Amino acid sequence: MGDPVKLDLKNGVPLASLPDDGKLLGVIDGADALLVRRGTEFFAVGAYCTHYHGPLADGLAVDDTLRCPWHHACFSLRTGEPLRAPALDPIPCWRVEQIGDNVFVREKLWFAPRHAANPPSSVVIVGGGAAGLAAADMLRREGYDGPLAIVSADGSPPVDRPNLSKDYLSGTIQEDWVPLRSPEYYRERRIDLLLNSRVSSIDPRRKQIVLENGKAFAFGTLLLATGADPVRLPIEGATDSQVHYLRTFADSKAIIARAASAKRVVVVGASFIGLEVAASLRTRGIAVDVVAPESQPLERVMGGEVGLFIRKLHEAHGVTFHLGEAVSRVNGRAVALSSGTTLDADFLVLAVGVRPSLTLAEQAGLVIDRGIAVNEYLETSVPGIFAAGDAVRWPDAYTGEPIRVEHWVVAERQGQVAARNILGRRERFDAVPFFWSQHYEVAINYVGRAEKWDAVKVDGSLDGRNCAVTYQKGGRTLAVATISRDLQSLQAEAAMEAQLRSPRQQVA
């Protein structure tokens, strides 16, 4: 039997078939679409997220937005516009008309481009990662038409960095899927993308940056999106060709090239990146040993119970752990551990964390507080200089404390908010942090942030791979990790946001 025939939403839908907050999957002009009811209003939008094609029918409607169940992209139900990363492109949107007891989908909606009211003379973005591209994209979407440049030390255009340790490294997607945008995108939007261009200094008084090659660029407004750099460990006896790190597209390509002829690899560090590398290399049939000082993988971030589950998951796929250990030296193929154990390896991948890239900000005299200090609008201590991404420490509205987070989606969302504030919007950055991690067939979604907790509650079964893990302190939920509960993850995010909105509504 084939798939059931989907309802043509243009032919009309009885009101009774769509309860409040209901979503109906059908077709419009031959394409899958959703009809969504929010109280007395009806919306018709495309059925799939423009990030990884997540099914929006399984997502969550909040106010007049629709959120993707996979990676929490957020779209306007009124316009189809991507309001929050990781999606950067809109979904289709149609006009809906109610006639009697039926609703009908009419013509597709098109919206006129915006015009920035008080644009800066020029915008320069330092950093070609998640925050930098998201900011440039948002500036153009918000109607900024002036000179716009991204200055990147990387040799590749902005890429989908999460895939560098996941699908691309495992060999399940092709290379041309990794760049976030095509070369035509930068030309059409007049974004001057300067690759292999490292900034040597910033002069806030003269409003200019200087590259290492001596070339200077003036700016009206500056966005620092310098990101973070891998922590590099000196390992006695190891040659440069034996040790790999994973941060850039070139890094991932180099590991893939070495993996083509490798049989055994040692991954140093049981971080998310380290374990995703381990999973990807196992997918390629390579034997993997993970060496880390912790008693359980990810114990500091997710607790011992979740750490044990992740360890058993990797062990079931053939990964061998050497916990409470460190690499003491390398001699050819022999990798000696602190306990005296010797492992055989074709090469090593080091994944022991990252450090925020702060040198430029420090030299420019910006306030530093274990990151580039910014206010709630992502503006630094120097007016006209904003910052976003992994290097930024901002006042978190949910915890009431300054925090710095190294999450891809957070960096993109900060870039978007910074862009709107560059144009004078005065929008607070108060998004609840979110990240996802993939380990073989198991995806973990995590909303919030819990550095310390006094209670961990597991609803469901970790071993059954269907659960929500709640991290609390003083009875307050700080974070929720979910497996196979995408809707619950979205609901947890929305609940945290509601707690932020409530005090503001009381003040108003």
C-alpha positions in Angstrom: 0.0 0.0 0.0 1.2 3.5 -0.8 1.1 6.6 1.4 -2.3 8.0 2.2 -3.5 10.8 0.0 -2.9 14.1 1.8 -5.7 16.7 2.0 -5.4 19.6 -0.4 -5.6 22.6 2.0 -6.8 24.9 -0.8 -10.1 23.0 -1.1 -11.0 23.9 2.5 -10.9 22.3 5.9 -13.8 22.2 8.4 -13.1 24.1 11.6 -14.1 21.1 13.6 -11.2 19.1 12.2 -8.6 21.5 13.7 -8.7 22.0 17.4 -7.0 24.9 19.1 -3.2 24.5 18.9 -3.8 21.7 16.4 -1.7 21.1 13.3 -2.9 19.5 10.1 -0.5 18.1 7.5 -1.7 18.5 3.9 -0.6 19.8 0.5 -0.7 23.2 -1.2 0.1 23.3 -4.9 1.6 19.8 -4.6 4.0 20.6 -1.7 3.6 19.4 1.9 2.3 22.1 4.1 0.9 22.7 7.6 -2.4 24.3 8.7 -2.0 25.6 12.2 -4.7 26.9 14.5 -3.8 29.4 17.3 -7.0 30.4 19.1 -9.2 32.1 16.5 -6.4 32.5 14.0 -5.2 30.1 11.3 -1.9 29.9 9.5 -0.5 27.9 6.6 3.2 27.3 6.3 5.7 24.9 4.8 5.9 21.5 6.5 9.7 21.2 6.9 12.4 23.2 8.6 15.0 24.8 6.3 17.9 23.7 8.5 17.9 19.9 8.3 14.4 19.3 7.0 12.9 18.5 10.4 9.2 17.8 10.4 7.4 20.9 11.7 4.2 18.9 12.3 6.1 17.4 15.3 7.2 20.8 16.5 5.7 23.2 19.0 3.6 26.4 18.3 4.4 29.2 20.8 2.4 32.4 20.4 2.6 33.1 16.7 5.8 31.0 16.1 6.5 27.4 15.1 9.5 25.6 16.4 11.4 22.7 14.8 11.6 19.5 17.0 15.1 18.6 15.9 17.3 21.7 16.6 14.8 24.3 17.8 14.8 26.6 14.8 11.9 29.1 15.2 9.7 30.5 12.4 7.0 33.1 12.2 3.6 31.7 11.5 2.6 35.0 10.0 5.5 35.4 7.5 7.5 32.1 7.4 10.5 34.1 8.4 13.3 32.3 10.4 13.3 34.2 13.6 16.0 32.1 15.4 18.8 30.0 14.2 19.9 27.4 13.2 17.5 27.8 10.3 18.6 30.8 8.1 16.0 30.5 5.3 12.2 31.1 5.4 9.5 28.5 5.0 6.7 29.1 2.6 3.7 31.0 3.9 0.1 31.4 2.6 -2.9 33.5 3.3 -5.7 31.7 5.1 -9.4 32.8 4.9 -12.3 31.6 7.1 -15.7 31.3 5.4 -18.4 30.0 7.7 -17.3 26.8 9.3 -14.4 26.2 6.9 -11.0 27.6 6.4 -9.3 27.9 3.0 -5.7 28.4 2.0 -5.3 31.1 -0.6 -2.3 32.7 -2.4 1.3 32.6 -1.2 2.4 35.6 0.8 5.4 37.7 -0.3 6.7 40.5 1.9 8.5 43.6 0.9 12.1 44.0 2.0 12.9 46.0 5.1 14.8 49.2 5.3 17.1 50.0 8.2 16.2 53.4 9.7 19.5 54.5 11.2 22.2 52.3 9.5 25.9 52.6 10.4 28.3 53.9 7.7 29.8 50.4 7.5 29.9 47.1 9.4 33.0 44.9 9.8 32.6 41.5 11.3 35.8 39.8 12.7 35.3 36.1 12.5 33.8 33.7 9.9 32.0 31.2 12.1 28.5 30.8 13.3 28.0 34.2 14.9 29.7 36.1 12.1 27.6 34.6 9.2 24.4 34.8 11.2 25.0 38.5 11.9 25.8 39.3 8.3 22.7 37.4 7.1 20.5 39.2 9.6 21.9 42.6 8.7 20.9 42.2 5.1 17.5 40.7 6.0 16.8 43.7 8.3 17.4 46.1 5.4 21.0 47.2 6.0 22.3 48.2 2.6 25.7 49.6 3.4 29.3 48.2 3.2 29.5 44.8 5.0 32.6 42.7 5.4 33.4 39.4 7.2 37.1 39.1 8.0 38.0 35.5 8.6 41.3 33.9 9.5 39.9 30.6 8.2 40.7 29.4 4.7 37.1 28.2 4.1 33.8 30.1 3.9 31.5 29.7 7.0 30.6 26.0 7.4 28.1 23.9 9.3 30.6 23.2 12.1 28.5 20.6 14.0 28.7 18.4 11.0 32.5 18.4 11.0 32.5 16.0 13.9 29.2 14.2 13.0 27.9 13.3 9.5 30.7 14.7 7.4 33.4 13.1 9.5 31.5 9.8 9.5 31.3 9.9 5.7 27.5 10.0 5.5 27.1 13.4 3.8 29.0 14.9 0.9 31.4 17.8 1.1 29.3 20.3 -0.7 26.7 20.1 2.1 29.1 21.6 4.6 29.4 25.2 3.5 26.5 27.2 5.0 26.1 29.4 1.9 27.1 29.2 -1.7 29.6 31.6 -3.3 26.7 33.3 -5.1 25.1 34.2 -1.8 28.0 36.5 -0.8 28.1 38.1 -4.2 24.3 38.7 -4.4 24.1 40.2 -0.9 27.3 42.2 -1.4 29.1 40.7 1.6 32.8 41.1 1.3 34.2 37.8 2.6 37.9 38.0 3.3 39.4 34.6 3.9 42.9 33.8 5.2 42.8 37.3 6.7 44.0 37.6 10.3 43.4 40.8 12.2 46.5 42.0 14.0 44.9 45.0 15.9 41.8 47.1 16.5 41.9 50.8 17.1 38.6 51.8 18.7 39.4 55.5 18.7 40.2 55.7 14.9 37.6 53.0 14.2 39.7 50.7 12.1 41.2 47.3 12.1 44.6 46.3 10.7 45.3 43.0 9.2 48.6 41.1 9.5 49.4 42.1 6.0 49.2 45.7 7.0 46.0 46.5 5.2 43.6 48.7 7.3 39.8 48.7 7.2 37.6 51.5 8.7 34.4 50.6 10.3 31.3 52.4 11.4 30.3 49.5 13.7 32.4 46.5 14.6 31.3 43.0 15.6 33.8 40.7 17.2 32.9 37.0 16.6 36.4 35.6 17.2 35.2 32.3 18.7 37.4 29.9 20.5 40.5 27.9 19.7 41.3 24.3 20.7 43.3 23.7 23.8 46.6 22.3 22.5 48.5 19.9 24.7 52.2 19.2 24.3 52.7 15.4 24.1 56.3 14.2 24.5 57.6 12.4 21.4 54.5 13.1 19.2 55.2 14.7 15.8 52.9 17.3 14.3 51.6 14.8 11.7 50.5 12.4 14.4 48.3 14.9 16.3 45.1 16.3 15.0 42.6 18.8 16.4 39.1 19.5 15.1 37.8 23.0 14.8 37.8 23.9 11.1 36.8 22.4 7.8 40.4 21.8 7.0 40.9 20.0 10.3 38.0 17.6 9.5 39.3 17.0 6.0 42.8 16.2 7.4 41.4 13.6 9.8 39.4 12.0 7.0 42.5 11.8 4.8 44.4 10.1 7.6 41.5 7.8 8.4 41.6 6.5 4.8 44.5 4.3 5.6 44.3 4.0 9.4 43.2 1.1 11.5 43.6 2.4 15.1 43.1 5.9 16.5 43.5 7.3 20.0 41.1 10.1 21.0 42.3 12.2 23.9 39.4 13.7 25.7 35.8 12.4 26.4 34.2 15.7 25.5 31.2 16.0 23.2 33.6 16.6 20.3 35.9 13.8 21.3 33.0 11.3 21.6 31.4 12.4 18.3 34.8 11.9 16.6 35.0 8.5 18.2 31.5 7.6 16.9 32.3 8.9 13.4 35.6 7.0 13.2 33.9 3.8 14.4 31.3 4.3 11.6 34.3 4.2 9.3 35.4 0.9 10.8 38.4 2.2 12.7 39.3 0.9 16.2 39.1 3.7 18.7 40.6 4.2 22.2 39.4 7.1 24.3 41.7 8.4 26.9 40.4 10.9 29.5 41.0 11.9 33.1 37.3 11.7 34.2 35.7 8.7 35.9 32.8 8.8 33.4 32.5 10.6 30.0 30.8 14.0 30.2 30.2 13.5 34.0 30.9 17.2 34.7 28.3 18.4 32.1 25.6 15.7 32.4 26.2 13.8 35.6 27.4 10.3 36.3 24.2 8.4 35.3 24.0 10.0 31.8 27.8 9.7 31.5 27.6 5.9 32.2 24.9 5.5 29.6 26.9 7.3 27.0 30.0 5.2 27.9 28.0 2.0 27.5 26.6 3.2 24.2 30.1 3.8 22.8 31.4 0.5 24.3 28.5 -1.3 22.5 29.9 0.1 19.3 33.4 -1.1 20.0 35.1 2.0 21.6 37.5 1.2 24.4 37.8 3.7 27.3 40.8 4.4 29.4 39.4 6.7 32.1 41.4 8.3 34.9 44.3 8.3 32.4 46.4 10.7 30.4 48.8 10.3 27.5 52.3 10.6 28.9 54.3 10.2 25.7 54.3 8.9 22.1 57.0 6.8 20.5 56.2 6.0 16.9 52.9 4.1 16.9 53.2 3.4 20.7 51.1 5.7 22.9 52.0 5.4 26.5 49.5 6.2 29.2 50.0 7.5 32.7 49.2 4.0 34.2 51.9 2.4 32.1 49.5 0.9 29.5 50.6 1.2 25.9 48.2 1.7 23.0 48.8 1.3 19.3 47.7 4.2 17.1 48.0 5.5 13.6 47.3 9.0 14.8 45.8 10.9 17.7 42.8 13.3 17.9 43.0 15.8 20.8 39.6 17.0 22.0 40.2 18.5 25.4 38.2 21.7 25.1 38.6 25.2 23.7 39.6 28.6 25.0 37.9 31.9 24.0 39.9 34.0 21.5 40.4 37.2 23.5 43.7 38.7 22.3 42.2 41.3 20.0 39.7 42.4 22.5 42.3 42.7 25.2 44.7 44.7 23.0 41.8 47.0 22.1 41.2 47.7 25.8 37.8 46.1 26.0 36.6 44.8 29.4 37.4 41.1 29.8 35.7 38.8 32.3 36.7 35.3 31.4 35.4 36.3 28.0 34.6 39.5 26.2 32.2 41.2 28.6 29.0 42.5 27.0 25.7 43.9 28.2 22.3 42.4 27.6 22.4 44.0 24.1 25.7 42.3 23.3 27.6 45.6 23.2 31.1 45.7 24.7 32.5 48.3 27.1 33.3 50.4 24.0 30.2 51.9 22.3 29.9 50.8 18.7 31.7 47.5 19.2 29.6 44.5 19.7 30.5 40.9 20.3 28.9 37.5 19.8 29.7 33.8 20.0 32.0 31.5 21.9 34.2 34.4 23.2 31.4 36.3 24.8 30.4 36.5 28.4 26.9 38.0 28.8 24.4 38.6 31.7 22.1 35.6 31.5 18.6 36.5 32.2 17.5 33.0 33.4 20.3 32.4 36.0 20.9 36.0 36.8 24.7 35.5 36.4 27.2 36.3 33.7 27.9 33.2 31.6 29.8 32.1 28.5 28.5 29.2 26.4 30.3 27.3 23.6 27.2 26.2 21.6 26.7 26.6 17.9 23.1 27.6 18.1 23.8 30.1 20.8 26.5 31.7 18.7 24.2 32.0 15.7 21.4 33.5 17.8 23.8 36.0 19.4 25.0 37.0 15.9 21.4 37.6 14.9 20.5 39.7 18.0 23.8 41.7 17.7 22.9 42.5 14.1 19.5 43.9 15.0 21.1 45.9 17.8 23.8 47.3 15.4 20.7 48.7 13.6 19.4 50.3 16.8 16.7 47.7 17.8 17.8 47.5 21.5 16.8 43.8 21.7 17.9 41.9 24.8 19.7 38.6 24.2 17.7 36.3 26.5 17.4 33.0 24.5 17.6 29.8 26.5 20.9 28.0 25.5 20.4 24.9 23.4 22.7 22.3 21.8 22.4 18.8 20.4 24.9 15.9 20.2 24.8 12.8 18.1 26.2 9.5 19.1 25.5 6.8 16.5 21.7 6.5 16.3 21.2 8.4 19.6 20.6 12.2 19.6 20.7 14.2 22.8 19.0 17.6 23.0 19.9 19.9 25.9 18.2 23.1 26.8 19.3 25.5 29.6 22.6 25.4 31.4 23.5 23.7 34.7 27.0 24.1 35.9 26.1 22.8 39.4 23.0 21.0 40.5 21.7 19.3 43.7 19.1 17.0 42.0 18.9 15.0 38.8 15.6 13.5 37.9 15.2 10.9 35.1 11.8 10.6 33.6 11.7 7.4 31.4 14.6 5.1 30.7 18.2 6.0 29.6 18.8 2.4 28.6 15.5 2.4 26.7 16.7 5.6 24.9 13.5 7.4 25.7 13.8 9.9 28.6 14.1 13.4 29.9 16.8 14.2 32.5 16.1 17.4 34.5 18.9 19.2 36.4 17.7 21.2 39.4 19.1 23.4 42.1 17.0 24.5 45.0 14.0 23.1 43.3 14.4 25.2 40.2 15.0 23.6 36.8 18.3 24.7 35.3 18.5 22.4 32.3 16.7 19.5 30.6 18.4 16.8 28.4 16.2 14.6 26.3 16.5 11.4 24.2 13.7 10.6 21.8 11.5 13.3 23.3 11.9 16.2 21.0 8.5 17.8 21.8 9.3 17.7 25.6 12.6 19.5 24.8 10.8 22.3 23.1 8.3 22.5 25.9 11.1 22.8 28.5 12.7 25.6 26.4 9.3 27.4 26.2 8.7 27.0 30.0 12.1 28.6 30.7 11.3 31.5 28.4 8.0 32.0 30.1 9.7 32.4 33.4 11.8 35.2 31.8 8.7 36.9 30.3 6.7 36.9 33.6 8.8 39.3 35.6 8.9 41.7 32.6 5.2 41.6 32.2 4.8 42.4 36.0 7.2 45.4 35.6 5.2 46.6 32.6 
